[in-house]
Amino acid sequence: MSLRETQQTVDRWIGQYKEGYFPPLTNLARLTEEVGELAREMNHRFGEKTKKAEEPEGSIAMELADILFVVICLANSQGIDLDDAFAQMMRKVTSRDADRWTRKAR
C-alpha cells in the first residue's frame, strides 16, 4: 500500500465521524505522546529501565504504527500528499548526503 493509499484509508475511516480530524496542535500532542510510548518501549528493551514484572510486553511495531497513523492524520488535515513529500525528502537527503558515508559495495 502506498502512502497515498494509506492516507485515503485513514481519511475514509476518519470521515465516518462527524468530528473529523483533531486540530493540528491536538494531533501534535498526540504524536508527542505516541513517540513517548515508543521511547518507553525502546528503553525497556534496549536501555537501563526494565519493565516491571506485571507490565505486559509491548510492541515496537505497534508503537511505530501508532506514530504513522497520527502523522497521516496531520498530513491529511493539512492537505499534504505524503508520497510527494517523501519523494522530495529523499531527493534532498540523497543529494545532500551523497558523500557523507562510505557506500556499501554491491
Secondary structure, DSSP 4 states (H G I P E B T S, - for coil): --HHHHHHHHHHHHHTSTT-SPPHHHHHHHHHHHHHHHHHHHHHHHSS-PPPTTSPP--HHHHHHHHHHHHHHHHHHTT--HHHHHHHHHHHHHHHTTTTSPPPP-
